[in-house]
Amino acid sequence: MGQVSLLKTFALSTVLSLCAPVVSAQFVGDRTEASGCAAAIVGAVTDSSINVICGMPFEQVTRLVEALSAEDPALRAEALQLLRAQLPEDTRFRVEAVASFFETLGREQVPPERLADTFAEIAGENLALRDRLRSFEGDDPAIQTLREAAAGALEVGDHAAALEALREADELIETEALVALLAERTRNKADLIAEQAAVERTRLDLAAAAMLFDRAAETVGPYDEEAALRHVESAARAWYEHGRDKGDNTALLSSIARWQRLLAATSRKRVPLDWALTQMNLGAALVTLGEREPGIARLEEAVAAYRAALKELTRDRVPLDWAIMQMNLGTALATLGEREPGTARLEEAVVAYRAALEEWTRDRVPLDWAVTHYNLAIALEAISERTANAEIMLNAAASYTSAAEVLKAVGHPAAQQALYDTDRARTAARELEGGETE
């Protein structure tokens, strides 16, 4: 038998006139618009003239339910076309959603006397769920996107897509929860390793401590980069101290690599002082290694690091730290000056040392003041020897004298050497002047 038009041949599977009267459908909220389209039953289902769903007579709704739940694509398409023509323009539901409700009613074989109530129930729940999904405010953009996708799917009645989005969100939350738990446990593990490193530091096994700090950083790194960087900084310090004190240049290279990693991860714009201090620590490791290696490459890098640090560690902002940087810069420049011809680097070192003394006063930090004068004297003496300038040598002697006075006052073992250097510089000055002086 050939296919006949839906509008002419669909018959009810149940004779409506035999159905018992039912109580009028009660919707949540406004009885006639709560589900999104004018949907209500007034009186018994046998009175089809007053039974409407979405503005359509009950008999027509029943036919649409049967057609939209059928397996015949042509009948479904024709029913959808009719529904599109009949649905009120002010409905809160798209035609695809209403069609899906009708399909559900037919697939589940909802009795005719329950169609209106059940339609109202699933339509209301669809609308409420869409609103909940879209009004939810979470701190995970990925989860929120999936909620929006589910709401969009519900808007067109695509329940499978809505379920898929919500299941994906569920799995994502579970995965994130597991990752968060693992991250917390990993942080705890890394902290325990770092505590072992601290024990090694207390017994001055700095190499063992450094290796443990490295292990702590590697442990937590995949889960918490900020925590990893804290351990990297501890490792950098331990490798530097071990390399400095034990003459281990490989350890100094390890320290330099870690300071460079920290520098790459530190934002000058966001944390300028941290960035500058990292530059300073990198410079210290470079100078220590540069003093031991031939050539000037490491020392040049150290000077660059110190000058970069001074861009943020300004005298106005942190005067004492600025003085430390000037002192360190002077040391790097003086070491370079010893290896290069001429006096340019030595003169730059003198400028840096004198700048440090502007904040490192004798009253404020007497020992630092004395050490800076000692270093200044060494640089001045080197310049004098290269230029045969007696006046500069006398200035060197004066700085040695200043250092000796404070070193002697505090009982520092270098006091005797400073006195000896004072006499030696005075003698050299007399020789440069070409005769005996007092």
Buried (B, 14 or more C-beta within 10 A) or exposed (E): EEEEEBEEEBEBEEEBEEBEEBEBBEBEEEBEBBBBBBBBBEEBBBEBEEBBBBBBBBBBBBBBBBBBBBEEEEBBEBBBEBBEEBBBEEBBBBBBBBBBBBBBBBEEEBEBBBBBBBBBBBBBEBBEBBEEBBEEEEEEEEBBEBBBBBBBBBBBBBBEBBEBBBEBBEEBBEEBEEEEEEBEEBBEBBBEBBEBBEEBBEEEBBBBBBBBBBBBBBBBBEBBEEBBBBBBBBBBBBBBBBBBEEEBEEBBBBBBBBBBBBBEEBEBEEEBBBBBBBBBBBBBBBBBBBBEEEEBEBBBBBBBBBBBBBEBBBBEEBBBBBBBBBBBBBBBBBBBBBEEEEBEBBBBBBBBBBBBBEBBEBEEBBBBBBBBBBBBBBBBBBBBBBBEBBEBBBBBBBBBBBBBBBBBEEEBEBBEBBBEBBEBBBBBBBBBEEEEEE
